[in-house]
Structure formats: structure tokens, C-alpha cells
Amino acid sequence: MATNACKFICFILLFAFVSQGFGCSGSFSDIYLKQSKTGKMIKNTPEWEVRLTNPCPCIGTDIVLSCVGFKSLTPIDRSQISVSGNECSLINNLYGETDFVFKYVWTEEFDIKIKSGTIACS
């Protein structure tokens, strides 16, 4: 009897966890940024990938990155990201449970960080 009660409680806890977006708090802090080398060299210079991940079903809006001194030897897709001064802004929203990726080519990794944005849950 105690085993069935334990299984039932575990099932309820698991359901509650899954129904909340796998533990997402529904705040902007759930969105994270990872940057790494792709392994490709272009003009003898490494290519870098910046990946913003939104693991929650909520939508990230008005996302601005701090990208001090950002440059690239190859063009950046200006329909996806806007670079102005020391800020890089996503043109579109970061929809729930998706990634946004852009690449650049430069000798060193830029210190790109999430600066601001909002989260909208339905």
C-alpha cells in the first residue's frame, strides 16, 4: 500500500514539474547564451557561434545583447540582428523552446552577454 502511495505522489510531482515547462520560472533569466568556436576557419580566422536558448514555452521579446566592440570579417545577417554601438538587438522574438544562432568571424571571442529583454507567457 505504501508503495502505491509513493508511486502516486511521484507521478503527481513529475506531472507538476513537466506542466511548468520543465522547471522554467517564466522569467527572462531562463534564457541563456552560449558562445563557442565552430571549428571553421575563414580567411585564416576562427568562426564563432553565438547561441541564445529559450528552454521555456514563453516568448523572449526585445532582447538586447551587450557586444562591446563587436566586429566580423564576414557579414552578419542584418535581418536577424541589429548592431548599434555596443549593443546587438534581436530583430525577432525568441520563441519558446527554440534557439537563436548567429555566427561571426574574428580572431578572438567577443564578450557577448544578455543585457535586457522581457518574457511573455500565455
C-alpha positions as CSV (number, residue, x, y, z in Angstrom):
1,M,0.0,0.0,0.0
2,A,2.8,2.4,0.9
3,T,4.5,1.7,-2.4
4,N,1.4,2.6,-4.4
5,A,1.0,5.9,-2.4
6,C,4.7,6.7,-3.1
7,K,4.2,6.0,-6.8
8,F,1.2,8.2,-6.9
9,I,3.0,11.1,-5.2
10,C,5.9,10.7,-7.5
11,F,3.6,10.8,-10.5
12,I,1.9,14.0,-9.3
13,L,5.2,15.7,-8.7
14,L,6.5,14.7,-12.1
15,F,3.3,15.9,-13.8
16,A,3.6,19.3,-11.9
17,F,7.2,19.6,-13.0
18,V,6.5,18.8,-16.6
19,S,3.5,21.0,-16.8
20,Q,5.5,24.0,-15.7
21,G,7.8,23.9,-18.7
22,F,10.4,21.6,-17.3
23,G,11.2,23.8,-14.3
24,C,11.2,27.1,-16.1
25,S,10.3,30.0,-13.9
26,G,8.8,32.0,-16.7
27,S,11.3,34.8,-16.2
28,F,13.9,36.3,-18.6
29,S,16.7,34.7,-16.6
30,D,15.6,31.3,-18.1
31,I,17.1,32.4,-21.4
32,Y,20.8,31.7,-21.7
33,L,23.7,32.4,-24.1
34,K,26.5,30.1,-25.1
35,Q,29.4,31.1,-27.4
36,S,31.9,28.7,-29.0
37,K,34.2,28.1,-31.9
38,T,32.6,26.3,-34.8
39,G,35.8,24.7,-35.9
40,K,35.7,26.5,-39.3
41,M,38.5,28.9,-40.3
42,I,37.6,31.7,-42.7
43,K,40.4,33.9,-44.1
44,N,42.7,32.1,-41.5
45,T,40.4,33.4,-38.7
46,P,38.1,31.3,-36.5
47,E,34.4,31.4,-36.9
48,W,32.4,31.8,-33.7
49,E,28.8,30.8,-33.0
50,V,26.6,32.6,-30.5
51,R,23.5,30.6,-29.4
52,L,20.7,32.0,-27.3
53,T,18.5,29.2,-26.0
54,N,15.0,29.6,-24.6
55,P,14.1,26.3,-22.9
56,C,10.7,27.5,-21.8
57,P,7.4,27.8,-23.7
58,C,7.4,31.6,-23.1
59,I,8.5,34.1,-25.7
60,G,11.5,36.4,-25.2
61,T,10.9,39.8,-26.6
62,D,13.1,43.0,-27.1
63,I,16.3,41.0,-26.5
64,V,19.4,43.2,-26.3
65,L,22.9,41.8,-26.0
66,S,26.0,43.6,-24.8
67,C,28.5,43.3,-27.5
68,V,31.2,45.8,-26.9
69,G,33.5,46.4,-29.9
70,F,31.7,43.8,-31.9
71,K,33.1,43.2,-35.5
72,S,33.1,40.4,-38.0
73,L,35.2,39.7,-41.1
74,T,32.1,38.3,-42.7
75,P,28.7,39.9,-43.0
76,I,26.1,39.4,-40.2
77,D,22.5,38.8,-41.2
78,R,21.0,42.2,-40.5
79,S,17.5,40.8,-40.9
80,Q,18.1,38.8,-37.7
81,I,20.3,41.0,-35.6
82,S,21.0,44.8,-35.5
83,V,24.3,46.1,-34.3
84,S,24.4,49.6,-32.9
85,G,27.3,50.9,-30.8
86,N,28.0,48.3,-28.1
87,E,24.6,46.7,-28.4
88,C,23.3,43.9,-30.6
89,S,19.5,43.6,-30.7
90,L,17.5,40.6,-32.0
91,I,15.1,41.7,-34.7
92,N,12.5,39.0,-34.0
93,N,11.3,37.4,-30.8
94,L,12.9,34.3,-29.3
95,Y,10.0,31.9,-29.4
96,G,9.5,29.3,-26.7
97,E,11.7,26.2,-26.7
98,T,13.9,27.4,-29.6
99,D,17.4,28.7,-30.2
100,F,18.6,31.8,-32.0
101,V,22.0,31.4,-33.6
102,F,24.3,33.9,-35.3
103,K,28.0,33.5,-36.4
104,Y,30.8,35.9,-36.8
105,V,34.5,35.6,-37.8
106,W,37.1,37.3,-35.7
107,T,40.5,36.5,-34.2
108,E,39.1,36.4,-30.6
109,E,35.8,35.7,-28.9
110,F,33.8,38.9,-28.1
111,D,32.4,39.2,-24.6
112,I,28.8,38.9,-25.6
113,K,26.2,38.8,-22.8
114,I,22.5,39.2,-22.5
115,K,21.8,42.7,-21.4
116,S,18.0,43.1,-21.3
117,G,14.7,41.8,-22.6
118,T,11.3,40.7,-21.5
119,I,9.5,37.4,-21.3
120,A,5.8,36.8,-22.2
121,C,4.0,33.7,-21.1
122,S,0.5,32.9,-22.3
